[in-house]
Amino acid sequence: MGNHHRLVCRDQGCAIITASCAEIKDVQSSPPRVPRSRMCNHHRLVSRDQGCAIITASCAEIKDVQSSPPRESRSRMCNHHRLVSRDQGCAIITASCAEIKYVQSSPPRGPRSRMCNHHRLVCRDQGCAIITASCAEIKDVQSSPPREPRSSMGNHHRLVCRDQGYAIITASCAEIKYVQSSPPRVPRSRMCNHYRLVCRDQVCAIITAS
């Protein structure tokens, strides 16, 4: 099994961790039924921050975080929560992932030294329409060849560029459950790490579930 597969397998009995990210906001009202020692890191994190409405809000609603200041001390926040707190004044970084395609038309107002790593990456690739497309639209990337040299691309952009001819890897994450019925047509030596992982676990219904 790949690491992700082991993780899914280990936590199969846990309804909370297997809930989709879009439903994570409901976690706070569903206390975990398993001891913390049996939880994966992500599950522990969700458990620790159950009382925090901001961190448990779905990723799609993260754009609303800037208007909801955290009520607890930073020392009690998880790393992700600290990051959200630090960038509250930044409309670009707090925009939902689904809206990241609009970032290219909204230059950041703060100096790079005050940006988090994700924000720096978005800033660096602002002129690139492919990298700023929302994750949900990544399946369309294969028909849009990049217009700039690879040397100026971010790591994620290079990966997308390298795998443009792969219909499976460019499918949106939401459609990954269909991968098991579409065997890869390319040799493993030409696959990126993520593609190898998908290929290796194709026969497993759990890992290919969305």
C-alpha positions as CSV (number, residue, x, y, z in Angstrom):
1,M,0.0,0.0,0.0
2,G,1.0,3.6,-0.5
3,N,1.1,5.8,2.6
4,H,-2.2,7.4,1.8
5,H,-3.7,4.0,1.3
6,R,-2.4,2.8,4.7
7,L,-3.9,5.9,6.3
8,V,-7.4,5.3,4.7
9,C,-7.2,1.6,5.7
10,R,-6.2,2.4,9.3
11,D,-9.1,4.8,9.8
12,Q,-11.8,2.9,8.0
13,G,-13.8,2.6,11.2
14,C,-13.9,6.3,11.7
15,A,-16.8,8.2,10.1
16,I,-15.4,11.6,10.7
17,I,-12.0,11.3,9.0
18,T,-13.6,9.7,5.9
19,A,-16.2,12.5,5.5
20,S,-15.4,14.7,2.5
21,C,-13.5,17.9,3.1
22,A,-16.6,19.8,2.1
23,E,-18.4,18.4,5.2
24,I,-15.6,19.0,7.7
25,K,-17.5,21.9,9.1
26,D,-19.9,19.4,10.6
27,V,-17.2,17.7,12.5
28,Q,-17.5,19.9,15.6
29,S,-20.9,18.4,16.3
30,S,-19.7,14.8,15.8
31,P,-17.2,13.9,18.6
32,P,-14.8,11.1,17.5
33,R,-15.6,7.6,18.7
34,V,-12.1,6.3,18.7
35,P,-9.2,6.9,21.1
36,R,-6.6,9.5,20.0
37,S,-3.9,6.9,19.9
38,R,-5.6,5.2,17.0
39,M,-6.2,8.4,15.1
40,C,-4.1,9.6,12.1
41,N,-2.5,13.0,12.3
42,H,-5.2,14.8,10.4
43,H,-7.9,13.2,12.6
44,R,-6.1,14.3,15.8
45,L,-5.9,17.8,14.4
46,V,-9.7,17.9,13.7
47,S,-10.3,16.5,17.2
48,R,-8.1,19.0,18.8
49,D,-9.8,22.0,17.1
50,Q,-13.4,20.8,17.4
51,G,-14.3,23.9,19.4
52,C,-13.0,26.2,16.7
53,A,-15.6,27.2,14.1
54,I,-13.0,28.8,11.8
55,I,-10.7,25.8,11.4
56,T,-13.5,23.4,11.0
57,A,-15.2,25.4,8.3
58,S,-15.0,23.7,4.9
59,C,-12.2,24.8,2.5
60,A,-14.8,26.3,0.2
61,E,-15.8,28.7,3.0
62,I,-12.3,29.8,3.9
63,K,-12.8,33.1,2.2
64,D,-15.1,34.1,5.1
65,V,-12.4,33.6,7.7
66,Q,-11.1,37.1,7.4
67,S,-14.4,38.4,8.9
68,S,-14.3,35.9,11.8
69,P,-11.3,36.6,14.1
70,P,-10.2,33.6,16.2
71,R,-11.4,33.6,19.8
72,E,-8.5,31.6,21.3
73,S,-4.8,32.2,21.9
74,R,-2.4,31.5,19.1
75,S,-0.6,29.0,21.4
76,R,-3.6,26.7,21.2
77,M,-4.0,26.9,17.4
78,C,-2.8,24.3,15.0
79,N,-0.3,25.3,12.3
80,H,-3.1,25.7,9.7
81,H,-5.1,27.8,12.0
82,R,-2.1,30.0,12.8
83,L,-1.6,30.5,9.1
84,V,-5.2,31.6,8.5
85,S,-4.9,33.9,11.5
86,R,-1.6,35.5,10.2
87,D,-3.1,36.2,6.8
88,Q,-6.5,37.4,7.8
89,G,-5.9,40.8,6.3
90,C,-5.1,39.3,2.9
91,A,-8.1,38.9,0.7
92,I,-6.2,36.8,-1.9
93,I,-4.8,34.1,0.3
94,T,-8.1,33.7,2.1
95,A,-10.1,33.3,-1.1
96,S,-11.5,29.8,-1.5
97,C,-9.4,27.3,-3.6
98,A,-12.2,27.3,-6.1
99,E,-11.7,31.0,-6.7
100,I,-7.9,30.9,-7.0
101,K,-8.2,31.4,-10.8
102,Y,-9.1,35.0,-10.1
103,V,-5.8,35.6,-8.2
104,Q,-3.9,36.7,-11.4
105,S,-6.0,39.8,-11.6
106,S,-5.5,40.8,-8.0
107,P,-1.9,41.6,-7.2
108,P,-1.0,41.2,-3.5
109,R,-0.8,44.4,-1.4
110,G,1.8,43.2,1.1
111,P,5.6,42.7,0.8
112,R,6.7,39.1,0.0
113,S,8.5,38.9,3.3
114,R,5.2,39.0,5.1
115,M,3.6,36.3,2.8
116,C,3.2,32.7,3.7
117,N,4.7,30.1,1.4
118,H,1.5,29.4,-0.4
119,H,0.9,33.1,-1.0
120,R,4.5,33.5,-2.4
121,L,3.8,30.7,-4.8
122,V,0.5,32.3,-6.0
123,C,2.3,35.6,-6.4
124,R,5.2,34.1,-8.4
125,D,2.9,32.4,-10.8
126,Q,0.4,35.3,-11.3
127,G,1.0,35.6,-15.0
128,C,0.2,31.9,-15.6
129,A,-3.4,31.1,-16.4
130,I,-2.9,27.3,-16.0
131,I,-1.5,27.3,-12.5
132,T,-4.1,29.8,-11.3
133,A,-7.0,27.7,-12.7
134,S,-9.1,26.2,-9.8
135,C,-8.3,22.6,-8.9
136,A,-11.7,21.6,-10.1
137,E,-10.8,22.7,-13.6
138,I,-7.3,21.0,-13.7
139,K,-8.7,18.4,-16.0
140,D,-8.8,21.1,-18.7
141,V,-5.1,21.8,-18.4
142,Q,-4.1,19.2,-21.0
143,S,-5.7,21.3,-23.8
144,S,-3.9,24.5,-22.6
145,P,-0.1,24.2,-23.2
146,P,1.9,26.7,-21.0
147,R,3.2,29.8,-22.7
148,E,6.3,30.4,-20.6
149,P,9.6,28.6,-20.1
150,R,9.7,25.8,-17.5
151,S,12.5,27.6,-15.6
152,S,10.0,30.3,-14.6
153,M,7.3,27.8,-13.5
154,G,6.5,26.8,-9.9
155,N,7.0,23.1,-8.9
156,H,3.2,22.5,-9.3
157,H,3.2,24.1,-12.7
158,R,6.1,22.0,-13.9
159,L,4.2,18.9,-12.7
160,V,1.1,19.9,-14.6
161,C,3.1,20.7,-17.7
162,R,5.0,17.3,-17.6
163,D,1.8,15.3,-17.4
164,Q,-0.2,17.2,-20.0
165,G,-0.7,14.1,-22.1
166,Y,-2.1,12.1,-19.2
167,A,-5.9,12.1,-19.1
168,I,-6.0,10.3,-15.8
169,I,-3.6,12.5,-13.8
170,T,-5.2,15.7,-15.1
171,A,-8.7,14.6,-14.2
172,S,-10.0,16.7,-11.3
173,C,-9.5,15.2,-7.8
174,A,-13.3,14.8,-7.6
175,E,-13.2,12.4,-10.4
176,I,-10.3,10.2,-9.1
177,K,-12.8,7.5,-8.2
178,Y,-13.1,6.8,-11.9
179,V,-9.4,6.0,-12.3
180,Q,-9.7,2.4,-11.5
181,S,-11.6,1.8,-14.7
182,S,-9.0,3.6,-16.8
183,P,-5.7,1.8,-16.8
184,P,-2.7,4.1,-17.6
185,R,-1.3,3.8,-21.1
186,V,2.2,5.0,-20.3
187,P,5.2,3.2,-18.7
188,R,5.7,3.8,-15.0
189,S,9.2,5.3,-15.7
190,R,7.5,8.3,-17.3
191,M,5.0,8.9,-14.5
192,C,5.2,11.5,-11.8
193,N,5.1,10.3,-8.2
194,H,1.4,11.0,-7.8
195,Y,0.6,9.1,-11.0
196,R,2.6,6.1,-9.8
197,L,0.7,6.1,-6.6
198,V,-2.7,6.1,-8.4
199,C,-1.5,3.4,-10.7
200,R,-0.2,1.2,-7.9
201,D,-3.4,1.3,-6.0
202,Q,-5.8,1.0,-9.0
203,V,-7.2,-2.3,-7.8
204,C,-8.2,-0.8,-4.5
205,A,-11.7,0.5,-4.3
206,I,-11.0,2.5,-1.1
207,I,-8.1,4.6,-2.3
208,T,-9.8,5.4,-5.6
209,A,-13.0,6.5,-3.9
210,S,-13.3,10.3,-4.0
